[in-house]
Amino acid sequence: MLRKPAANTAPSEADTRANFIDPALALVGWDSSQILLEYYFTDGRKLAGNQRGTRCFVDYLLYKNNQHLAIIEVKKQSAHPTQGLQQAIDYANKLSVRFIYSTNDLGRELRNIPFHLEAGMQPRYYQELAVHAATDAIGSGKDRGLLTLATGTGKTFIAFQIVHKLFQLRWNLH
């Protein structure tokens, strides 16, 4: 059953979860026993006066056989799907999670393909932006694109990630 947003309000993050993310996870076989929702993994930084700072949590933590597999950061549909991506990357590093997804459920197909990362590699923020800009252009039907980056910024890494995403989606067969 779809959750309806309150009258005169834009769909919220909870609406995105209930209407899109939860059904999509169930459709591909994720059991509720393998999904931790709003998983808090810190108590917050200790502050003066026996107070605590903000607790860290992820929207979804997918796990199997006692191993954390992926984090899903969810945004409301009016927010950009990568708005919380850096936070999710930071949390993934803390939890030793290799796969990170950030969505408002309106992102393009190519964005759903995770980066290919080995040996603890993490893309820099501008590398992610470059890959997303290129794949968004390809996904919207553009025949040409130009990425200009300085020496030492990982152009080979960026090119590889673009090709990886296209290959995983079998783009040449479309």
Chimera marker file (.cmm) of the C-alpha trace (Angstrom):
<marker_set name="trace">
<marker id="1" x="0.000" y="0.000" z="0.000" r="1" g="1" b="0" radius="0.5"/>
<marker id="2" x="1.370" y="3.413" z="-0.963" r="1" g="1" b="0" radius="0.5"/>
<marker id="3" x="1.734" y="5.971" z="1.776" r="1" g="1" b="0" radius="0.5"/>
<marker id="4" x="0.056" y="9.280" z="0.922" r="1" g="1" b="0" radius="0.5"/>
<marker id="5" x="1.795" y="12.501" z="1.967" r="1" g="1" b="0" radius="0.5"/>
<marker id="6" x="-0.166" y="14.927" z="4.116" r="1" g="1" b="0" radius="0.5"/>
<marker id="7" x="-2.258" y="17.443" z="2.218" r="1" g="1" b="0" radius="0.5"/>
<marker id="8" x="-0.334" y="20.404" z="0.779" r="1" g="1" b="0" radius="0.5"/>
<marker id="9" x="3.059" y="18.851" z="1.548" r="1" g="1" b="0" radius="0.5"/>
<marker id="10" x="5.762" y="17.434" z="-0.669" r="1" g="1" b="0" radius="0.5"/>
<marker id="11" x="6.570" y="13.731" z="-0.265" r="1" g="1" b="0" radius="0.5"/>
<marker id="12" x="8.909" y="13.237" z="2.684" r="1" g="1" b="0" radius="0.5"/>
<marker id="13" x="11.870" y="10.943" z="3.197" r="1" g="1" b="0" radius="0.5"/>
<marker id="14" x="9.531" y="8.542" z="5.022" r="1" g="1" b="0" radius="0.5"/>
<marker id="15" x="7.253" y="8.533" z="1.959" r="1" g="1" b="0" radius="0.5"/>
<marker id="16" x="10.222" y="7.692" z="-0.284" r="1" g="1" b="0" radius="0.5"/>
<marker id="17" x="11.137" y="4.814" z="2.028" r="1" g="1" b="0" radius="0.5"/>
<marker id="18" x="7.610" y="3.407" z="2.321" r="1" g="1" b="0" radius="0.5"/>
<marker id="19" x="6.600" y="3.841" z="-1.325" r="1" g="1" b="0" radius="0.5"/>
<marker id="20" x="9.809" y="3.026" z="-3.169" r="1" g="1" b="0" radius="0.5"/>
<marker id="21" x="12.753" y="1.727" z="-1.154" r="1" g="1" b="0" radius="0.5"/>
<marker id="22" x="10.988" y="-0.869" z="1.006" r="1" g="1" b="0" radius="0.5"/>
<marker id="23" x="9.096" y="-2.412" z="-1.946" r="1" g="1" b="0" radius="0.5"/>
<marker id="24" x="12.235" y="-2.375" z="-4.121" r="1" g="1" b="0" radius="0.5"/>
<marker id="25" x="14.254" y="-4.194" z="-1.440" r="1" g="1" b="0" radius="0.5"/>
<marker id="26" x="11.490" y="-6.776" z="-0.997" r="1" g="1" b="0" radius="0.5"/>
<marker id="27" x="11.233" y="-7.248" z="-4.770" r="1" g="1" b="0" radius="0.5"/>
<marker id="28" x="14.911" y="-8.194" z="-5.068" r="1" g="1" b="0" radius="0.5"/>
<marker id="29" x="14.738" y="-10.602" z="-2.132" r="1" g="1" b="0" radius="0.5"/>
<marker id="30" x="15.921" y="-8.675" z="0.914" r="1" g="1" b="0" radius="0.5"/>
<marker id="31" x="14.210" y="-10.071" z="3.990" r="1" g="1" b="0" radius="0.5"/>
<marker id="32" x="13.319" y="-7.713" z="6.840" r="1" g="1" b="0" radius="0.5"/>
<marker id="33" x="15.666" y="-9.732" z="9.083" r="1" g="1" b="0" radius="0.5"/>
<marker id="34" x="18.565" y="-8.567" z="6.860" r="1" g="1" b="0" radius="0.5"/>
<marker id="35" x="17.689" y="-4.868" z="6.998" r="1" g="1" b="0" radius="0.5"/>
<marker id="36" x="18.375" y="-2.490" z="9.868" r="1" g="1" b="0" radius="0.5"/>
<marker id="37" x="16.324" y="0.707" z="9.598" r="1" g="1" b="0" radius="0.5"/>
<marker id="38" x="17.679" y="3.913" z="11.093" r="1" g="1" b="0" radius="0.5"/>
<marker id="39" x="20.626" y="2.015" z="12.500" r="1" g="1" b="0" radius="0.5"/>
<marker id="40" x="22.348" y="4.063" z="15.207" r="1" g="1" b="0" radius="0.5"/>
<marker id="41" x="25.964" y="3.085" z="15.624" r="1" g="1" b="0" radius="0.5"/>
<marker id="42" x="27.299" y="5.791" z="17.957" r="1" g="1" b="0" radius="0.5"/>
<marker id="43" x="26.003" y="7.408" z="21.111" r="1" g="1" b="0" radius="0.5"/>
<marker id="44" x="27.178" y="10.828" z="19.980" r="1" g="1" b="0" radius="0.5"/>
<marker id="45" x="30.292" y="12.705" z="20.889" r="1" g="1" b="0" radius="0.5"/>
<marker id="46" x="30.808" y="13.408" z="24.604" r="1" g="1" b="0" radius="0.5"/>
<marker id="47" x="30.263" y="17.049" z="25.439" r="1" g="1" b="0" radius="0.5"/>
<marker id="48" x="30.747" y="19.122" z="28.570" r="1" g="1" b="0" radius="0.5"/>
<marker id="49" x="28.192" y="18.738" z="31.331" r="1" g="1" b="0" radius="0.5"/>
<marker id="50" x="27.694" y="15.008" z="30.719" r="1" g="1" b="0" radius="0.5"/>
<marker id="51" x="25.903" y="15.797" z="27.446" r="1" g="1" b="0" radius="0.5"/>
<marker id="52" x="26.082" y="14.016" z="24.098" r="1" g="1" b="0" radius="0.5"/>
<marker id="53" x="26.258" y="15.313" z="20.563" r="1" g="1" b="0" radius="0.5"/>
<marker id="54" x="24.295" y="14.037" z="17.589" r="1" g="1" b="0" radius="0.5"/>
<marker id="55" x="24.167" y="10.260" z="17.228" r="1" g="1" b="0" radius="0.5"/>
<marker id="56" x="25.307" y="8.776" z="13.920" r="1" g="1" b="0" radius="0.5"/>
<marker id="57" x="22.872" y="6.582" z="12.042" r="1" g="1" b="0" radius="0.5"/>
<marker id="58" x="22.247" y="5.239" z="8.567" r="1" g="1" b="0" radius="0.5"/>
<marker id="59" x="18.812" y="5.052" z="6.965" r="1" g="1" b="0" radius="0.5"/>
<marker id="60" x="19.285" y="1.428" z="5.918" r="1" g="1" b="0" radius="0.5"/>
<marker id="61" x="22.043" y="-1.033" z="6.716" r="1" g="1" b="0" radius="0.5"/>
<marker id="62" x="21.865" y="-4.253" z="4.712" r="1" g="1" b="0" radius="0.5"/>
<marker id="63" x="23.635" y="-7.256" z="6.184" r="1" g="1" b="0" radius="0.5"/>
<marker id="64" x="23.890" y="-10.998" z="5.804" r="1" g="1" b="0" radius="0.5"/>
<marker id="65" x="25.727" y="-13.621" z="7.869" r="1" g="1" b="0" radius="0.5"/>
<marker id="66" x="26.693" y="-10.984" z="10.452" r="1" g="1" b="0" radius="0.5"/>
<marker id="67" x="28.472" y="-8.921" z="7.809" r="1" g="1" b="0" radius="0.5"/>
<marker id="68" x="27.525" y="-5.358" z="6.902" r="1" g="1" b="0" radius="0.5"/>
<marker id="69" x="27.078" y="-5.248" z="3.121" r="1" g="1" b="0" radius="0.5"/>
<marker id="70" x="25.573" y="-1.912" z="2.084" r="1" g="1" b="0" radius="0.5"/>
<marker id="71" x="24.265" y="1.430" z="3.275" r="1" g="1" b="0" radius="0.5"/>
<marker id="72" x="21.297" y="3.129" z="1.668" r="1" g="1" b="0" radius="0.5"/>
<marker id="73" x="20.957" y="6.861" z="2.267" r="1" g="1" b="0" radius="0.5"/>
<marker id="74" x="17.432" y="8.024" z="1.433" r="1" g="1" b="0" radius="0.5"/>
<marker id="75" x="16.359" y="11.554" z="0.581" r="1" g="1" b="0" radius="0.5"/>
<marker id="76" x="12.921" y="12.973" z="-0.072" r="1" g="1" b="0" radius="0.5"/>
<marker id="77" x="12.033" y="13.235" z="-3.747" r="1" g="1" b="0" radius="0.5"/>
<marker id="78" x="12.526" y="16.992" z="-3.852" r="1" g="1" b="0" radius="0.5"/>
<marker id="79" x="16.146" y="16.630" z="-2.647" r="1" g="1" b="0" radius="0.5"/>
<marker id="80" x="19.054" y="15.721" z="-4.914" r="1" g="1" b="0" radius="0.5"/>
<marker id="81" x="19.774" y="11.983" z="-4.613" r="1" g="1" b="0" radius="0.5"/>
<marker id="82" x="23.416" y="12.547" z="-3.687" r="1" g="1" b="0" radius="0.5"/>
<marker id="83" x="22.735" y="15.174" z="-1.022" r="1" g="1" b="0" radius="0.5"/>
<marker id="84" x="23.777" y="12.849" z="1.819" r="1" g="1" b="0" radius="0.5"/>
<marker id="85" x="26.361" y="10.870" z="-0.101" r="1" g="1" b="0" radius="0.5"/>
<marker id="86" x="29.467" y="12.222" z="1.660" r="1" g="1" b="0" radius="0.5"/>
<marker id="87" x="27.917" y="11.498" z="5.043" r="1" g="1" b="0" radius="0.5"/>
<marker id="88" x="27.091" y="7.956" z="3.874" r="1" g="1" b="0" radius="0.5"/>
<marker id="89" x="30.681" y="7.487" z="2.669" r="1" g="1" b="0" radius="0.5"/>
<marker id="90" x="32.004" y="8.626" z="6.053" r="1" g="1" b="0" radius="0.5"/>
<marker id="91" x="29.665" y="6.228" z="7.839" r="1" g="1" b="0" radius="0.5"/>
<marker id="92" x="30.595" y="3.402" z="5.455" r="1" g="1" b="0" radius="0.5"/>
<marker id="93" x="34.248" y="3.944" z="6.351" r="1" g="1" b="0" radius="0.5"/>
<marker id="94" x="33.415" y="3.755" z="10.058" r="1" g="1" b="0" radius="0.5"/>
<marker id="95" x="31.362" y="0.582" z="9.593" r="1" g="1" b="0" radius="0.5"/>
<marker id="96" x="33.676" y="-1.013" z="6.987" r="1" g="1" b="0" radius="0.5"/>
<marker id="97" x="30.876" y="-1.159" z="4.426" r="1" g="1" b="0" radius="0.5"/>
<marker id="98" x="31.868" y="-1.412" z="0.780" r="1" g="1" b="0" radius="0.5"/>
<marker id="99" x="28.641" y="-0.472" z="-1.032" r="1" g="1" b="0" radius="0.5"/>
<marker id="100" x="26.817" y="2.822" z="-0.637" r="1" g="1" b="0" radius="0.5"/>
<marker id="101" x="23.610" y="3.904" z="-2.314" r="1" g="1" b="0" radius="0.5"/>
<marker id="102" x="22.050" y="7.334" z="-2.081" r="1" g="1" b="0" radius="0.5"/>
<marker id="103" x="18.644" y="7.864" z="-3.615" r="1" g="1" b="0" radius="0.5"/>
<marker id="104" x="15.475" y="9.892" z="-3.779" r="1" g="1" b="0" radius="0.5"/>
<marker id="105" x="14.148" y="7.117" z="-6.032" r="1" g="1" b="0" radius="0.5"/>
<marker id="106" x="14.129" y="9.456" z="-8.991" r="1" g="1" b="0" radius="0.5"/>
<marker id="107" x="17.803" y="8.980" z="-9.930" r="1" g="1" b="0" radius="0.5"/>
<marker id="108" x="18.763" y="7.519" z="-13.323" r="1" g="1" b="0" radius="0.5"/>
<marker id="109" x="19.518" y="3.837" z="-13.928" r="1" g="1" b="0" radius="0.5"/>
<marker id="110" x="23.265" y="4.433" z="-14.266" r="1" g="1" b="0" radius="0.5"/>
<marker id="111" x="23.435" y="5.981" z="-10.808" r="1" g="1" b="0" radius="0.5"/>
<marker id="112" x="22.108" y="2.740" z="-9.340" r="1" g="1" b="0" radius="0.5"/>
<marker id="113" x="25.225" y="0.858" z="-10.435" r="1" g="1" b="0" radius="0.5"/>
<marker id="114" x="27.721" y="1.046" z="-7.551" r="1" g="1" b="0" radius="0.5"/>
<marker id="115" x="31.296" y="2.161" z="-8.057" r="1" g="1" b="0" radius="0.5"/>
<marker id="116" x="33.821" y="-0.646" z="-8.463" r="1" g="1" b="0" radius="0.5"/>
<marker id="117" x="36.124" y="-0.235" z="-5.464" r="1" g="1" b="0" radius="0.5"/>
<marker id="118" x="38.985" y="-2.454" z="-4.359" r="1" g="1" b="0" radius="0.5"/>
<marker id="119" x="41.435" y="-2.482" z="-1.467" r="1" g="1" b="0" radius="0.5"/>
<marker id="120" x="39.702" y="0.212" z="0.577" r="1" g="1" b="0" radius="0.5"/>
<marker id="121" x="39.603" y="2.713" z="-2.278" r="1" g="1" b="0" radius="0.5"/>
<marker id="122" x="37.062" y="5.510" z="-1.922" r="1" g="1" b="0" radius="0.5"/>
<marker id="123" x="36.345" y="8.038" z="-4.652" r="1" g="1" b="0" radius="0.5"/>
<marker id="124" x="36.971" y="11.680" z="-3.926" r="1" g="1" b="0" radius="0.5"/>
<marker id="125" x="33.894" y="13.900" z="-3.995" r="1" g="1" b="0" radius="0.5"/>
<marker id="126" x="34.839" y="15.515" z="-7.310" r="1" g="1" b="0" radius="0.5"/>
<marker id="127" x="35.449" y="12.103" z="-8.881" r="1" g="1" b="0" radius="0.5"/>
<marker id="128" x="31.924" y="11.046" z="-7.904" r="1" g="1" b="0" radius="0.5"/>
<marker id="129" x="30.536" y="14.282" z="-9.300" r="1" g="1" b="0" radius="0.5"/>
<marker id="130" x="32.418" y="13.780" z="-12.570" r="1" g="1" b="0" radius="0.5"/>
<marker id="131" x="31.218" y="10.182" z="-12.955" r="1" g="1" b="0" radius="0.5"/>
<marker id="132" x="27.639" y="11.188" z="-12.196" r="1" g="1" b="0" radius="0.5"/>
<marker id="133" x="27.779" y="14.140" z="-14.582" r="1" g="1" b="0" radius="0.5"/>
<marker id="134" x="29.051" y="11.913" z="-17.380" r="1" g="1" b="0" radius="0.5"/>
<marker id="135" x="26.613" y="9.049" z="-16.755" r="1" g="1" b="0" radius="0.5"/>
<marker id="136" x="23.692" y="11.477" z="-16.341" r="1" g="1" b="0" radius="0.5"/>
<marker id="137" x="24.556" y="12.986" z="-19.733" r="1" g="1" b="0" radius="0.5"/>
<marker id="138" x="24.789" y="9.526" z="-21.310" r="1" g="1" b="0" radius="0.5"/>
<marker id="139" x="21.560" y="8.455" z="-19.642" r="1" g="1" b="0" radius="0.5"/>
<marker id="140" x="19.729" y="11.474" z="-20.988" r="1" g="1" b="0" radius="0.5"/>
<marker id="141" x="20.816" y="10.640" z="-24.540" r="1" g="1" b="0" radius="0.5"/>
<marker id="142" x="23.710" y="13.024" z="-25.110" r="1" g="1" b="0" radius="0.5"/>
<marker id="143" x="26.226" y="11.777" z="-27.680" r="1" g="1" b="0" radius="0.5"/>
<marker id="144" x="29.167" y="13.816" z="-26.408" r="1" g="1" b="0" radius="0.5"/>
<marker id="145" x="30.567" y="15.061" z="-23.155" r="1" g="1" b="0" radius="0.5"/>
<marker id="146" x="33.733" y="16.696" z="-21.881" r="1" g="1" b="0" radius="0.5"/>
<marker id="147" x="35.286" y="16.351" z="-18.453" r="1" g="1" b="0" radius="0.5"/>
<marker id="148" x="38.202" y="18.634" z="-17.696" r="1" g="1" b="0" radius="0.5"/>
<marker id="149" x="40.290" y="17.833" z="-14.641" r="1" g="1" b="0" radius="0.5"/>
<marker id="150" x="43.731" y="18.820" z="-13.450" r="1" g="1" b="0" radius="0.5"/>
<marker id="151" x="46.753" y="16.521" z="-13.430" r="1" g="1" b="0" radius="0.5"/>
<marker id="152" x="46.639" y="14.007" z="-10.583" r="1" g="1" b="0" radius="0.5"/>
<marker id="153" x="42.895" y="14.122" z="-10.002" r="1" g="1" b="0" radius="0.5"/>
<marker id="154" x="42.194" y="10.549" z="-11.062" r="1" g="1" b="0" radius="0.5"/>
<marker id="155" x="40.999" y="10.829" z="-14.645" r="1" g="1" b="0" radius="0.5"/>
<marker id="156" x="41.806" y="7.147" z="-15.249" r="1" g="1" b="0" radius="0.5"/>
<marker id="157" x="39.789" y="6.168" z="-12.164" r="1" g="1" b="0" radius="0.5"/>
<marker id="158" x="36.871" y="8.310" z="-13.372" r="1" g="1" b="0" radius="0.5"/>
<marker id="159" x="36.999" y="6.860" z="-16.888" r="1" g="1" b="0" radius="0.5"/>
<marker id="160" x="37.104" y="3.328" z="-15.471" r="1" g="1" b="0" radius="0.5"/>
<marker id="161" x="34.057" y="3.978" z="-13.255" r="1" g="1" b="0" radius="0.5"/>
<marker id="162" x="32.077" y="5.345" z="-16.203" r="1" g="1" b="0" radius="0.5"/>
<marker id="163" x="32.956" y="2.309" z="-18.337" r="1" g="1" b="0" radius="0.5"/>
<marker id="164" x="32.214" y="-0.030" z="-15.410" r="1" g="1" b="0" radius="0.5"/>
<marker id="165" x="28.737" y="1.445" z="-14.955" r="1" g="1" b="0" radius="0.5"/>
<marker id="166" x="28.001" y="1.257" z="-18.688" r="1" g="1" b="0" radius="0.5"/>
<marker id="167" x="29.247" y="-2.330" z="-18.852" r="1" g="1" b="0" radius="0.5"/>
<marker id="168" x="27.233" y="-3.432" z="-15.796" r="1" g="1" b="0" radius="0.5"/>
<marker id="169" x="24.051" y="-2.010" z="-17.324" r="1" g="1" b="0" radius="0.5"/>
<marker id="170" x="24.949" y="-3.596" z="-20.695" r="1" g="1" b="0" radius="0.5"/>
<marker id="171" x="24.570" y="-0.133" z="-22.193" r="1" g="1" b="0" radius="0.5"/>
<marker id="172" x="25.898" y="-1.241" z="-25.574" r="1" g="1" b="0" radius="0.5"/>
<marker id="173" x="22.905" y="-3.568" z="-25.904" r="1" g="1" b="0" radius="0.5"/>
<marker id="174" x="20.339" y="-0.772" z="-25.427" r="1" g="1" b="0" radius="0.5"/>
<link id1="1" id2="2" r="1" g="1" b="0" radius="0.2"/>
<link id1="2" id2="3" r="1" g="1" b="0" radius="0.2"/>
<link id1="3" id2="4" r="1" g="1" b="0" radius="0.2"/>
<link id1="4" id2="5" r="1" g="1" b="0" radius="0.2"/>
<link id1="5" id2="6" r="1" g="1" b="0" radius="0.2"/>
<link id1="6" id2="7" r="1" g="1" b="0" radius="0.2"/>
<link id1="7" id2="8" r="1" g="1" b="0" radius="0.2"/>
<link id1="8" id2="9" r="1" g="1" b="0" radius="0.2"/>
<link id1="9" id2="10" r="1" g="1" b="0" radius="0.2"/>
<link id1="10" id2="11" r="1" g="1" b="0" radius="0.2"/>
<link id1="11" id2="12" r="1" g="1" b="0" radius="0.2"/>
<link id1="12" id2="13" r="1" g="1" b="0" radius="0.2"/>
<link id1="13" id2="14" r="1" g="1" b="0" radius="0.2"/>
<link id1="14" id2="15" r="1" g="1" b="0" radius="0.2"/>
<link id1="15" id2="16" r="1" g="1" b="0" radius="0.2"/>
<link id1="16" id2="17" r="1" g="1" b="0" radius="0.2"/>
<link id1="17" id2="18" r="1" g="1" b="0" radius="0.2"/>
<link id1="18" id2="19" r="1" g="1" b="0" radius="0.2"/>
<link id1="19" id2="20" r="1" g="1" b="0" radius="0.2"/>
<link id1="20" id2="21" r="1" g="1" b="0" radius="0.2"/>
<link id1="21" id2="22" r="1" g="1" b="0" radius="0.2"/>
<link id1="22" id2="23" r="1" g="1" b="0" radius="0.2"/>
<link id1="23" id2="24" r="1" g="1" b="0" radius="0.2"/>
<link id1="24" id2="25" r="1" g="1" b="0" radius="0.2"/>
<link id1="25" id2="26" r="1" g="1" b="0" radius="0.2"/>
<link id1="26" id2="27" r="1" g="1" b="0" radius="0.2"/>
<link id1="27" id2="28" r="1" g="1" b="0" radius="0.2"/>
<link id1="28" id2="29" r="1" g="1" b="0" radius="0.2"/>
<link id1="29" id2="30" r="1" g="1" b="0" radius="0.2"/>
<link id1="30" id2="31" r="1" g="1" b="0" radius="0.2"/>
<link id1="31" id2="32" r="1" g="1" b="0" radius="0.2"/>
<link id1="32" id2="33" r="1" g="1" b="0" radius="0.2"/>
<link id1="33" id2="34" r="1" g="1" b="0" radius="0.2"/>
<link id1="34" id2="35" r="1" g="1" b="0" radius="0.2"/>
<link id1="35" id2="36" r="1" g="1" b="0" radius="0.2"/>
<link id1="36" id2="37" r="1" g="1" b="0" radius="0.2"/>
<link id1="37" id2="38" r="1" g="1" b="0" radius="0.2"/>
<link id1="38" id2="39" r="1" g="1" b="0" radius="0.2"/>
<link id1="39" id2="40" r="1" g="1" b="0" radius="0.2"/>
<link id1="40" id2="41" r="1" g="1" b="0" radius="0.2"/>
<link id1="41" id2="42" r="1" g="1" b="0" radius="0.2"/>
<link id1="42" id2="43" r="1" g="1" b="0" radius="0.2"/>
<link id1="43" id2="44" r="1" g="1" b="0" radius="0.2"/>
<link id1="44" id2="45" r="1" g="1" b="0" radius="0.2"/>
<link id1="45" id2="46" r="1" g="1" b="0" radius="0.2"/>
<link id1="46" id2="47" r="1" g="1" b="0" radius="0.2"/>
<link id1="47" id2="48" r="1" g="1" b="0" radius="0.2"/>
<link id1="48" id2="49" r="1" g="1" b="0" radius="0.2"/>
<link id1="49" id2="50" r="1" g="1" b="0" radius="0.2"/>
<link id1="50" id2="51" r="1" g="1" b="0" radius="0.2"/>
<link id1="51" id2="52" r="1" g="1" b="0" radius="0.2"/>
<link id1="52" id2="53" r="1" g="1" b="0" radius="0.2"/>
<link id1="53" id2="54" r="1" g="1" b="0" radius="0.2"/>
<link id1="54" id2="55" r="1" g="1" b="0" radius="0.2"/>
<link id1="55" id2="56" r="1" g="1" b="0" radius="0.2"/>
<link id1="56" id2="57" r="1" g="1" b="0" radius="0.2"/>
<link id1="57" id2="58" r="1" g="1" b="0" radius="0.2"/>
<link id1="58" id2="59" r="1" g="1" b="0" radius="0.2"/>
<link id1="59" id2="60" r="1" g="1" b="0" radius="0.2"/>
<link id1="60" id2="61" r="1" g="1" b="0" radius="0.2"/>
<link id1="61" id2="62" r="1" g="1" b="0" radius="0.2"/>
<link id1="62" id2="63" r="1" g="1" b="0" radius="0.2"/>
<link id1="63" id2="64" r="1" g="1" b="0" radius="0.2"/>
<link id1="64" id2="65" r="1" g="1" b="0" radius="0.2"/>
<link id1="65" id2="66" r="1" g="1" b="0" radius="0.2"/>
<link id1="66" id2="67" r="1" g="1" b="0" radius="0.2"/>
<link id1="67" id2="68" r="1" g="1" b="0" radius="0.2"/>
<link id1="68" id2="69" r="1" g="1" b="0" radius="0.2"/>
<link id1="69" id2="70" r="1" g="1" b="0" radius="0.2"/>
<link id1="70" id2="71" r="1" g="1" b="0" radius="0.2"/>
<link id1="71" id2="72" r="1" g="1" b="0" radius="0.2"/>
<link id1="72" id2="73" r="1" g="1" b="0" radius="0.2"/>
<link id1="73" id2="74" r="1" g="1" b="0" radius="0.2"/>
<link id1="74" id2="75" r="1" g="1" b="0" radius="0.2"/>
<link id1="75" id2="76" r="1" g="1" b="0" radius="0.2"/>
<link id1="76" id2="77" r="1" g="1" b="0" radius="0.2"/>
<link id1="77" id2="78" r="1" g="1" b="0" radius="0.2"/>
<link id1="78" id2="79" r="1" g="1" b="0" radius="0.2"/>
<link id1="79" id2="80" r="1" g="1" b="0" radius="0.2"/>
<link id1="80" id2="81" r="1" g="1" b="0" radius="0.2"/>
<link id1="81" id2="82" r="1" g="1" b="0" radius="0.2"/>
<link id1="82" id2="83" r="1" g="1" b="0" radius="0.2"/>
<link id1="83" id2="84" r="1" g="1" b="0" radius="0.2"/>
<link id1="84" id2="85" r="1" g="1" b="0" radius="0.2"/>
<link id1="85" id2="86" r="1" g="1" b="0" radius="0.2"/>
<link id1="86" id2="87" r="1" g="1" b="0" radius="0.2"/>
<link id1="87" id2="88" r="1" g="1" b="0" radius="0.2"/>
<link id1="88" id2="89" r="1" g="1" b="0" radius="0.2"/>
<link id1="89" id2="90" r="1" g="1" b="0" radius="0.2"/>
<link id1="90" id2="91" r="1" g="1" b="0" radius="0.2"/>
<link id1="91" id2="92" r="1" g="1" b="0" radius="0.2"/>
<link id1="92" id2="93" r="1" g="1" b="0" radius="0.2"/>
<link id1="93" id2="94" r="1" g="1" b="0" radius="0.2"/>
<link id1="94" id2="95" r="1" g="1" b="0" radius="0.2"/>
<link id1="95" id2="96" r="1" g="1" b="0" radius="0.2"/>
<link id1="96" id2="97" r="1" g="1" b="0" radius="0.2"/>
<link id1="97" id2="98" r="1" g="1" b="0" radius="0.2"/>
<link id1="98" id2="99" r="1" g="1" b="0" radius="0.2"/>
<link id1="99" id2="100" r="1" g="1" b="0" radius="0.2"/>
<link id1="100" id2="101" r="1" g="1" b="0" radius="0.2"/>
<link id1="101" id2="102" r="1" g="1" b="0" radius="0.2"/>
<link id1="102" id2="103" r="1" g="1" b="0" radius="0.2"/>
<link id1="103" id2="104" r="1" g="1" b="0" radius="0.2"/>
<link id1="104" id2="105" r="1" g="1" b="0" radius="0.2"/>
<link id1="105" id2="106" r="1" g="1" b="0" radius="0.2"/>
<link id1="106" id2="107" r="1" g="1" b="0" radius="0.2"/>
<link id1="107" id2="108" r="1" g="1" b="0" radius="0.2"/>
<link id1="108" id2="109" r="1" g="1" b="0" radius="0.2"/>
<link id1="109" id2="110" r="1" g="1" b="0" radius="0.2"/>
<link id1="110" id2="111" r="1" g="1" b="0" radius="0.2"/>
<link id1="111" id2="112" r="1" g="1" b="0" radius="0.2"/>
<link id1="112" id2="113" r="1" g="1" b="0" radius="0.2"/>
<link id1="113" id2="114" r="1" g="1" b="0" radius="0.2"/>
<link id1="114" id2="115" r="1" g="1" b="0" radius="0.2"/>
<link id1="115" id2="116" r="1" g="1" b="0" radius="0.2"/>
<link id1="116" id2="117" r="1" g="1" b="0" radius="0.2"/>
<link id1="117" id2="118" r="1" g="1" b="0" radius="0.2"/>
<link id1="118" id2="119" r="1" g="1" b="0" radius="0.2"/>
<link id1="119" id2="120" r="1" g="1" b="0" radius="0.2"/>
<link id1="120" id2="121" r="1" g="1" b="0" radius="0.2"/>
<link id1="121" id2="122" r="1" g="1" b="0" radius="0.2"/>
<link id1="122" id2="123" r="1" g="1" b="0" radius="0.2"/>
<link id1="123" id2="124" r="1" g="1" b="0" radius="0.2"/>
<link id1="124" id2="125" r="1" g="1" b="0" radius="0.2"/>
<link id1="125" id2="126" r="1" g="1" b="0" radius="0.2"/>
<link id1="126" id2="127" r="1" g="1" b="0" radius="0.2"/>
<link id1="127" id2="128" r="1" g="1" b="0" radius="0.2"/>
<link id1="128" id2="129" r="1" g="1" b="0" radius="0.2"/>
<link id1="129" id2="130" r="1" g="1" b="0" radius="0.2"/>
<link id1="130" id2="131" r="1" g="1" b="0" radius="0.2"/>
<link id1="131" id2="132" r="1" g="1" b="0" radius="0.2"/>
<link id1="132" id2="133" r="1" g="1" b="0" radius="0.2"/>
<link id1="133" id2="134" r="1" g="1" b="0" radius="0.2"/>
<link id1="134" id2="135" r="1" g="1" b="0" radius="0.2"/>
<link id1="135" id2="136" r="1" g="1" b="0" radius="0.2"/>
<link id1="136" id2="137" r="1" g="1" b="0" radius="0.2"/>
<link id1="137" id2="138" r="1" g="1" b="0" radius="0.2"/>
<link id1="138" id2="139" r="1" g="1" b="0" radius="0.2"/>
<link id1="139" id2="140" r="1" g="1" b="0" radius="0.2"/>
<link id1="140" id2="141" r="1" g="1" b="0" radius="0.2"/>
<link id1="141" id2="142" r="1" g="1" b="0" radius="0.2"/>
<link id1="142" id2="143" r="1" g="1" b="0" radius="0.2"/>
<link id1="143" id2="144" r="1" g="1" b="0" radius="0.2"/>
<link id1="144" id2="145" r="1" g="1" b="0" radius="0.2"/>
<link id1="145" id2="146" r="1" g="1" b="0" radius="0.2"/>
<link id1="146" id2="147" r="1" g="1" b="0" radius="0.2"/>
<link id1="147" id2="148" r="1" g="1" b="0" radius="0.2"/>
<link id1="148" id2="149" r="1" g="1" b="0" radius="0.2"/>
<link id1="149" id2="150" r="1" g="1" b="0" radius="0.2"/>
<link id1="150" id2="151" r="1" g="1" b="0" radius="0.2"/>
<link id1="151" id2="152" r="1" g="1" b="0" radius="0.2"/>
<link id1="152" id2="153" r="1" g="1" b="0" radius="0.2"/>
<link id1="153" id2="154" r="1" g="1" b="0" radius="0.2"/>
<link id1="154" id2="155" r="1" g="1" b="0" radius="0.2"/>
<link id1="155" id2="156" r="1" g="1" b="0" radius="0.2"/>
<link id1="156" id2="157" r="1" g="1" b="0" radius="0.2"/>
<link id1="157" id2="158" r="1" g="1" b="0" radius="0.2"/>
<link id1="158" id2="159" r="1" g="1" b="0" radius="0.2"/>
<link id1="159" id2="160" r="1" g="1" b="0" radius="0.2"/>
<link id1="160" id2="161" r="1" g="1" b="0" radius="0.2"/>
<link id1="161" id2="162" r="1" g="1" b="0" radius="0.2"/>
<link id1="162" id2="163" r="1" g="1" b="0" radius="0.2"/>
<link id1="163" id2="164" r="1" g="1" b="0" radius="0.2"/>
<link id1="164" id2="165" r="1" g="1" b="0" radius="0.2"/>
<link id1="165" id2="166" r="1" g="1" b="0" radius="0.2"/>
<link id1="166" id2="167" r="1" g="1" b="0" radius="0.2"/>
<link id1="167" id2="168" r="1" g="1" b="0" radius="0.2"/>
<link id1="168" id2="169" r="1" g="1" b="0" radius="0.2"/>
<link id1="169" id2="170" r="1" g="1" b="0" radius="0.2"/>
<link id1="170" id2="171" r="1" g="1" b="0" radius="0.2"/>
<link id1="171" id2="172" r="1" g="1" b="0" radius="0.2"/>
<link id1="172" id2="173" r="1" g="1" b="0" radius="0.2"/>
<link id1="173" id2="174" r="1" g="1" b="0" radius="0.2"/>
</marker_set>
